[in-house]
Amino acid sequence: MDLAEKVALLTGASMFTLATDPELRLSDGPTGVRGLKFHGGPVVALLPNATLIASAWSEDTAYEVGTILAGEAARLGIHVVLGPTINLHRTALGGRLFEAYSEDPLLTGKLAAAYVRGLQENGVGATLKHLVANESETDRHTVDSVVDEATLREVYLLPFEIAVEEADAWSMMAAYNDVNGVAATEHDHVNNRIVKGEWGYRGLIMSDWFATKTTAASANGGLDLVMPGPNGPWGDALVKAVRDGLVKESTVDDHLDRLRLLASRVSLEATPGPDPDHPTRRQQLTRIAARGMTVLTNNGALPLARDRSVALIGRHAVATVCMGGGSAQVNPPYQVSVAEGLAAELGDVEVVDGVEVRERPVTARGFVTTADHRPGVTVTLRGADGAVVEVRYAPDATTVVGMDDDFDTPVATITFTGTVSAGGAAELGTFGVGDWTLLHESYSLRASRGGFGEEILAPPSRTFVAPLDDAAVVEATVTLAGSEGPMAGFGRFGLIARPAPRPVAAVIDDAVSAARRADVAVVVVGTTEEQETEAVDKSTLRLPGEQDALVSAVAAASKQTVVVVNAATPVLMPWLGEVDAVLWAGLPGQEGGHAVAAALLGVVEPAGRLVTTFPAADGAAPAWSVTPVDGKLPYAEGPFLGYRGHFAKRAPEPLFWFGHGLGYGTWRYDDVTLSRDPLAVSVTVSNTSTQTSREVVQVYFEPAETDQPVRLVGWRAVEVVPGGSVTVVIEPDARMWRRWDTDANRWDRLRPGGHLLVARSLDDVVKRLPLS
């Protein structure tokens, strides 16, 4: 191959394909393999989100998830899945935490390695992302993450190191952000010296989509593949850079060798998995989701007794949020609500809608239908001459253009058409950048923050209330506005149609009345893809809308109140002392409602343990702000993020500690001993309850050095029958005894001493074992 032919292979052929022969196909995939279409693609399985999967604290579960995704990838002809996301939960405000496992580097790395093995042992490549210090979304394309070298190596690079060492992940993705003043896509120190040099990594480093900003600097800085294609900063510019002596041809050859290795590793004939709605897959996804759910408090209200009447309350009960926003979204066969799941188990359940939970309304399920009576709308794309380019069916009244279309004629206008069957006042509106007409309204919507990809991930919207006749046909048309930059011509657009909002007081009154009539009120609250999303961080951990007021009002009226939190990340709970039980349910995937019902009723024990510390108040955490100052985001807390900082009293006592979770069993720990050579902790755990239950024994190291934080060094989960006992042996991970000596520029050992803490979580330490 000549130089130009080599270079041509090092930029993607399209949005999600490579220019290899045979063509390699990539897909986003942390919680579902979406396929080659960013939106409206094939029907695929929607798995529980990453924090819910991780809450099982089970490498076996992570491996199982990898095998599921491998089967999904093979079914769709995908060769490389763009996951797992293994950035850490540095601050609970991070919008994309729902895609990542935890705040702890060891837990994250071990689970990631198992996930990678599940994929790659079945012939599908995994992609570790996002390398590195990519823990928030605000100004994500320009932010400079400022991290000292010791913290970078000991904390943020450690999950990547573990997944390379234990699973040999075939590819990685370089992040959008800078790290200590250098773009991640051209970071010679991280990509070449550490990853490819010190770790001996043989795999490929690709860019995040549109992240590559330079030619020679990125080629020399360890990036092997620019995505997407066919255009980008390499191509002819890289050929010229080689000929001008700015990049060695041997560097290009190394990039090409890594691409060829990836191509040789993936299987073009991997075994497809079952259909997303196959009974085996449905049972599997229900079990995985329910197992990860976490009982935060329980005054005897859980599991629910089947002979008690239940009032099910809340917008999240009837419109359960099963996945986060952004590139992790997929097109599932269905999404089961908690109302549907609990009714399937109990039959007679009184269901009451709750207060509004969104700032940006969405189309209510079933409120608008097409001419052939399917839920959703018809979408007509036209060119500048008015000729029809394509007609689409959109069950969620949403469509995307430009991201992965291959039309000969550019789309100029989009029309959404649907019928609202019930007359009366309705809230109508649209979202997407352009000039709109809807009924008697004409208006323009423009991107506001100027963030890269806002037109796709967080488009502007507008709504208004209008009277409608029965069977009213609603039509909205947008003329696309011009845009600049790498996302020019891309956009997400949609029609908003739903019943006109009711006053909050009336909604709460209905909930209170239902709660008084029932033996137990189950209130489902949570977040939505407005908070749990790529491209946008949170500004608070408070539940959106008036959900806190709803919980308090119901708790005051109900005989017994159970709160289900349908959120992937921490929320504040000002009503915690008013309710009888709290179940954290995550974003539970397509079987969400069935999984919540199984957990509430004890069909599957919700044996999860928290993977993120829940702060007691906004700001009450070791790391908080996600807003850069003068373009820089200092990781000033160093290695004391999350539980590490709380334990060191660098932040107030949290609401719930990392590792907390009650399950439905009770436990006794006996015969806690420490042996050496190898270092190991032995403990006998006894199930003192009347049902089989699962316990997670956790071991933490508390170093003697005051400048070193406590850290998780090992864990073991066991399932024990009532009255049974199991002896658990845990060998702490040797990597957790390292520290980076910045002056000597090498790894060193922590000095002898300190303690091992055997614990159910750090607020329930069973025994401190001295190491001296």
N, C-alpha and C positions, 0 to 999 in steps of 0.2 A: 504494500500500500504506500502511496506517496503521502506527503505531509497533509495535503488538503483532505484526502480520504480519511486519514486518521482523525483529524480534527472534526470532520463532519459527524463522526460517531459520538462525539463527546458532548453534544447538545441533543436534547430530546427531539424526537421526530414530530411530536404533537403535544397536546396538553398532558397526556398520560401514557405515551408510548415512547420507546427508544428506537433508534435507527439501526438496530442490530438485525442480523439475518440468521434465524428467524426473528421477527419482531417481538420484543419483550413488552409486556403490558403491566402497568403499575396502577394501584388503586389506593385511595385513602382507606383506612381500615382499623382505627383503634377499637371500635365497637360494632363493626359491620363492614363487609367488603362492598363498597358502593359500586364499583365497576368504573367504566371509562367516562360515564356521564356525571357531571358535578351535581345535576339536579334532574329529577324525573327519569332516572335510569331504571334498570331492571329491579324487580322485587327481590329483596335480599333479607336475610335474617338480621334483626336488630338485637344485639346482645346488651346485657346490663353495662352501665358505664364503668370506667376503669376503677374509680374509687370503691364502687360496690363489689366488683370482682376482687379487688385487693383486700377488702375487709374480711374476707374468709381467712386471710393469713395462711394461704395454702398454695404451695408450689404445684400441687397436683391440679388444683382448680385452674391456675394460670396456664398450665400445660394443656388442660382440656380445652380452654378457650382458644389456644393456639391451633389445636387440631380442628376445632369448629371452623375457624377462619380459613384454615388451609382447605378444608372441604368446600367452603363457600367460594374461595378464590378459584379452585379448580373447576367448579361448576360454571363460573363466569369467564374462564380462560384468562385469569389474572396470574401473573408470575411473581410479582413482588408486592407485598402489603406494606403500606407506609405507616408502620407502627411496630413496636409500642412507643408511646410517649412516656419518657422517663425523666422529665424535668420534675423538680421537687415542689412541694407545697410550702414555699417560703413564706408567703403571706396569704391569708385566707381571702383576700380581695382578688386574687388572680382569677381572671375570667375563664381560663382554660384548664383549671385544676381538675375538672371533671374527666378530662382525658388522661390524666396522670395518676400514678398509683398512690403516692403518700408523701409525707414530709420527711421520711427517714430514708437515707441512702442505701442502707443494707436491705431493708425490706423491699424497696423499689428494685434494686439490682437483682435480688434473688428471684422475685416474681417475674421480672422482665426476662431473665435467662430462661425460666421455665416456659414462658409464652413463646419465646424465640424457638426453643427446641420443638414445641408443638407444631409450629409452622414449618420449620426447615426440615424436620425429620419426615415431613410429608411432601417435600419438594417445592415448597413455596418460600421465597425469600422474605426476611423480616428487615425492617429499617428502624434503627434506634434514632429517636429524635427528641429534642432539637438540640444539637451540639453547639453551644452549651450556655449556661446561665440565662436561660430563657424562661423565667418564672412568672412573667406578667405580660399583659397585652398593650398597655398604654404606650403609644409611640413606638410600637414594637419594631418598626422598620428603621428607626433612627436611634433608639435608645442605646446608650453605652453602659453596659453592666460592669460596675467597678467592683472587682472581687480580688482579695489578696490571694497570693499563690497557694498558701497552705489551705485556705478554705476551698479554693477551686479544686484542688486535688483531693482533699480529705472528704469533701461533701458532694460537690456538684458533678465532678467527673466520675465519682466512685460507681454510681449505677451503670454508666457506660462501660467502665472497666470490668465490672463483674459480668455483664452480659457478653462482653468479648471473651473474657477468660473462661467462662463456664458454658457458653453456647455458641461462640464464634459467629456472631451475627454477621450476615453477608453484606449488609450496607448500613450506612448512617446518613442522617440528614443534617447539614449545617444550617444554623438558625438565621433569622433575619437580623438579630441584634449585633452590636459590637460587643467585644469583651476587652476591657481595659484599653479602649481606644482603637481596636483593630476589628474589622468586620469578621464575623464568624466564618464567612465563606473564603476568607483569605488569611486565616489565622495560622501562620506557620508554626507558632509555638504549640498550639493545641493540636492541630491536624497532623503536622509532620513530626514534630519532635516527640510529643507525648503519645498520640494515638498510633501513628504508623511506626514511630521509632521505639519508644520505651515499651509499648504494649505488643509490638510486632504485628499490628493489625494488617491482615491481608485483604480486607474487604474494600468496598467502594464508598467514598463520601460524595453524596449528591447535594445540590443546593435545595433549600426550600424554594417554593415556586416564586420566581421573579426576584429572588434574594441577591443574585450575583450582580455586583456593581462595577466590577473592573475586569480587565482582560489579563494582563500579565500578573498582577498581584494575586488574583484568585488561582490562576494556573500554578503559580509558584508556591501558593499558600496551602496546598494540599487538597484543593477541590478537584474531584475527578470527573464530575458530570454536572452540566448546567441544565436546570429544568425551569419551565417547560421549554418546548421548541415549537416551531423550527427556528425561531429567531432568538437572539441573545447576544451577550457581549463577547462570545468566543468566535466561532466561524472564521470568516476572512480576517478578522482582527487578530485572532490568535495565530493564524498562519503568518501574518505580517510580524507579529511579536517574536516568533521563532526566527524568522529570517533576519530580523533586526538585532538578534542576539539578546533580547530581553527574557526569553524563555528557552531553555534547552530542549532540543527534540527528545532527549532521553526522558524529560519530565512528561512530555506528551505520551511517550511510549509507556511509561508507568501508569498513567491514567487509563490508557487503552487496555493494558494488561489486566487491570482491576475490573474493567467493564467486561472483558472476555471471561474472567474468572466467574463473575456473577452469572453471565449467560450460561456458562458450563455447569453451574451448580443447580440452577432451577430445573424443575421437571416440566417438560412440555406435555406430559401425559399423567399429571397428578390425578389422584382418585377423587372424583366429585363427591360432595356430601349430599345428604337428602335435601329435599325442597324446604324452604324456610318454614312452611306450615305443616311439615310432616309431624305426626304424633311423637316420634322419638325426639325430634328437635324441640318441640313445644315442652315436653317434660323436662328435657335437659336444661333449657333456658329458665324455666320456672324454678327448678332446684337451685341453679347457680345464683339466681337473683335472691331467692329467699334465704339461702345460706349466708349470704353476705350482709343481710339486714341486721341491724344492731339495736338491741334493747338498751336504751340509755337509762331509763328509770322504770320501776314496776312495783307498785304497791298492791300486788295481787290481782290487778285487772287483766293481766295477760298470762297465759293464752285465754282468748275469749271463750266463754261457755256457749255451746250451741243452743241451749234452751233459753237464752236471754234475748230480749228484743233489742235491736240495734237501730240507732239513728245515725246514718252516714252523712257527714256534712262537709262541704267545702268545694270550691271550684276544682281543686286538684283531685277530688273524688270522682267527679264526672268527666273531667278532661285531664286525666293523669299525664304528667310530663314524663315521657319515657326515654328521651335522649336530649343531649345538649345541642348547641347551635354551631354553625360553621362547617368546616370540612369534615367533621365527624358525622354529619347527618346522612342518613340513608333512606331508602324507600322500602319500608317494611310491608309485609302482607296485611298487617293490622297492628293496632296498639290497644291492648286490653286495659280499660279503666278499672280503678279500684271498685267502682260501683258495679261493673260487670263481674269482676272477680268475686266479690263478696256475695253478690246475689246468686252466683252459680253454686256457692257453698251453703248459703243459709236460706236461699229462697226469698223470704219476706223480709226485706230491708227497706226502711223508709229513707229515701235519698233526698237531700236538700242542697241545692246549689249554694255556693258561698259568695263572698265578696270578690270584686275584681282583683286580679293578681298581675295584670300587665299594664304597662304604660302605652305600649303599642298593641292595639287590639288585633286579633286575628279572626278569620272567618270561623264561625261556630260550626261544628260538625253537623252535617245534615241540614243546615239552615238554607243552603242554596243548592240547586240541582241543575243538571244539564237538560236539554230538550228531550233526551231519551231516559230521563229520570234517574240518572246516576248522581250520587253526591259529588258536588264540585262544580266546575265551570268548564266551558269550552274556550280555548285560547286560540286566536287567529293572528298569525304573524304575516305582515305585509311589507313589501318593498316600497321604495319612494314613489313608484308609479301606481301604487294601490293594488298591484297584483299579489295574490295570496302566495306566500312562501311556504307556509306549513300550518296545519291545524292540529292542535294538541288537546288532550284531555288532562285537566289538572284537578285531581280530587281534593287538594288542599288550597285551590284557588291561587296558586303560586306558580311562576315559571321563571326560568333563567335563560338569558340569551347571551351569546358571545363566548361563553366559557368553553364550550366544546362542540359548537355547531360547525357544520361544513357546508353552509349554503353558498350557492353561486352569487346570490343577490343579497346584499346587506339588509338586515331588518330595519325598517324605518318606523313602523307603528305596531302596537300590540293591542288587541281588543279582547276583553274578558266578558263573556256572556253567560248569564245564569238566571234561574227563576227562583224567586223567593215565594214559597208556597203559602206562608201565613201572613195575612195582612196586618196592618197596624204600624206603629212606629218602629223603625229599624235604624241601627247605626251602620252607616255605609262609609266606605273610604277606599283608599288605595295606598300602595307604597311602591317606591322605585323612582329613580332619577329620570325626570322628563316633564313634559307638558301634558296635563291630564284633562279629560272631560268625563264627568260622571253625573248623570241626570241633568240638573240645571246648573251644575257647578263646573267652572273651568279654573284651573290653578296649576302652578308650577311647583315641582319638588326638586331640590338640589341637595347634594351632599354637603354636610355642614362642617364636620371636623377635618375634612381633608385627608383623612387617613387612607392609606393604601388598601384597596379592596372594600371600602365602605359600601360601594354600590352593590356588592354581592352579599356581604356579611351583616351589614347594619344599615339598610337603605332608609331614607326618610319617608315619613308617612303623614297622612292627614285623614281625619274622619269628621262626619257630621251626622246629625239625626234627621231623618226624613220620613214622612208618612208614605206607606205603600199599600196598594190594593192587593187583594188576594191574587195569587199567581202572577205577580208583577215580574216582568222581565227587566233585569238590571244589566246595563252595559257600561263598561268603562274602557276608554281608549287612551293610550299614552303614545305621544310622539317622542321618540328617543332624543335626548339631548346629547350634544357632543361632549366628550371627556378626553382628558389627556393622561399620559403616563402608560405604564405597562398594562393597566386594566381598561384602557380605552375600548369602548364598544361592548364591555361586559356589564351585566346588570341583573338584579333580581327584582321581579315585579309581581304585584298581586292585587286582588280585589279583597276588600274587607266587608263582610256582611254578617250581621248578628243582631239578635234582639236588642232594642234600646236598653241601656243600663238602668237598673232600678236603684232607688236611693239606698245607701248603705244601711241606714236604720231599719228599713223594711226587710232587707236581706237578713240582717242579724236577728230581727224579731222572728222570722220564719225558722231560723236555726234554733233559737231558744225554745220555741214551741215544740219542735220535733224532739229536742233533747229532753224536755220534761216528760214526754210521752213514753220514752224508751227506758230500758234498764241500763243501757250504756250508750254513750255518745262517742262515736269515732270521728274525730275532726282531722281532715287531711289538708295540710298546708304545705307550702314550699316555694320554690323558685321556678323560673321558666328559662327558656333559652335566651331571654334578655340578659340574665345574669350569668348563666352557665354557658359561655360562648367564647369561641375564638374572636379576636379583634377588639373585645371590650372588657375592661375590668369592672369590678364592683366599686361602689363608693361607700357602702355600708353592708353589714351583715344582718340588718333588720329584714324581716320578711316583707316583701312588697305589699302595697295596699294596706287594707285594714284587717289583715289576717290575725294580728295579735289581739285586737279588740274582739274579733269573732271568737277566738279560743277562750278568752276570759269570760265573755258573756255566756258561752255554752257551759263552761266549767262551773259557773255560779248557779246554773239552773239544773245541771244533770246530776243524776245519782252517782254516776261514775264516768270519767272522761279519759279517753285514750287519744293521744295525738300521734298521727303518722306524719313524718317529715319527708316530703317528696322533693329532696334536694341532694345534690352531689357533694356539697361542701358545707362548712359550718354556718349555722344561723344563730341569731340571738333568741333567747327564750324567756322573755320577761314574765311569762305565765307558768314557768316550770313548777313552782310550788303550789299551783292551783289545780294541777291535773294528776291523774293516778298512774299514768304510764306514758312513755314516749318511745316510739319505734322509728329509728332512722332508716329510710327505705331507699335512699339514693335515687338514681334515674334508672329504673329497673328493666328497660328493654321492652320488646314487644309483648311479653307475657307478664308485664308489670302488675296488672290487677290480680291475676291469678297468684303471683308470687306474694303480694302483700296479704292476700287472703290466707294463703298457706301459712305465712309467718304469724299472722294475728291469731289463727286458730290452732297453731302448734302442729299442723300437718307436716311442716318442715320447720325445724328449730331455727330461729333467727340467731345464729351463733356468731355473728360478726363481731369484730373488734375495731375500734376507730383507727383510721390511718392518718387522721389529721386532728390536732388539738383544737378544741372548740374554745375560743376566747370568751370571757365573761362579758365583754363590752367591746364596742368599736375602739380600736387603738390599743387594747389591752393584750398585746402580743409582742414578742421580741422583734419581729419585723412587721411593718404595717404598710407604709406608703408604697404605691406603685407608680407614682408620678415623678418622672425625671425632673431634676433641677439643672438648668443649663445643659440639657441633653444627657445628663449622667444620673444613674440610679445606683447609689452606693449600697453594697451589701454590708452595711456597717456593723451588723450583729455578728459577723464572722460565722463561725461554726455553731453559734448558739441559736439556731432557728428552731421554731416549734417547741416541742416538749423539752428540748435541751436548755432553752433559755428560761422557760418557766421553772424548771427544776433548780436552776442556778439563781433563782429569784431576780432575774433580769426583766421579768414581767409579772403581773399579778397572777394569783391562782386562777387557773382556767375554769371554765364551766364544766368541761369534760376533758380528761387527759387522753392523749394518744394511747391506744391499746385498751381503752375502756370498753366494756361490753358485758352484759349480764347473762345473756342466753336465758334458758328456762331451768337450768340446773343450779344446785348449790354444791360447794366443794370444800374439802379439807386437804391441806398440804401437810405431809409428814416426812420425816427422815430426809431432810434437806442436807446434802453433803457435797463437799468439793473434793475432787481428786485431781492429781497432777500427772503429767506425762502419759497421755495428753491431758490438758486442762479440760475438765468436764464437771458439770453440775448434775447431780442425781436428785430426784424428788419423787415421792409417791403421792399421787393425787387420787382422792376417793370421791366418788359421786354420792353425796348424802341426800339426794333428792329421790323422788319416786318415778323418774322417767330417765330414759337414756339421754345423755347430754354430751356436748362437746366443749372442752376446755382448751384454752391457749395459754401454755406456760411460757412466760417471757423472762429473759435474762438480760440485764443491763450492766454495763461496766461504768463505775464511778471512779475516774482516775484520781490519783493523788494530787496531780497538778491542778491548781485553781484556774489556769488559763485553758484547760481542756474540759469540754462538756461531758456530761453523762451521755451514753449512747447505747442503743440496742445492739447486742452482740450475738443473739441467737433466740430461737423460740421453737416450740414443738406443740402441735395440736393433737389431742387425743379424744376419742369418743369412748365413753364409759357407760356401762349399763348401771341401773339403779343399785346402789350398795356395793358396786364394784370398785376395784382399785387398779391403777396402772403405774408402774415405775417409769419415769421419763428421764432420759439422759440427753443432755444438751452440751455439745462441744462448741464453745464460743468461736466465732469467726476470727481467724488470726489477723485479718486485714484491719480489724477494729482496734488493734494495739499499735498501729503505725501513727506517726505524726511526720509532717513534712518540715524538714529543717531548711528554712529559707536561706540562712547564711551559708550552709554547706551545700545547698542545692541537691538534697538527696533525702530519701526516707530514713527515719530513725525510729527507734522504739520508745514508747512511753516508759518513764522510769518505773521500777517496781513499786508495788503498793496499791492502795485504793481498795475498792470493794466490788464484788459481784452482787447485784440485787436480783433476787428471785421474786417475781411479782406476777400478779394478775394484770396490773398496769401500774404506772408510777404513783397512783394515788392508793394503791393497795399492795404495798411491798410486804411479802411474806417473810423474807429473811435476808439479812445483809451478811455476806460471807467475806471476811478479810482475806486479802491476797498476799499480805506481807508475811 
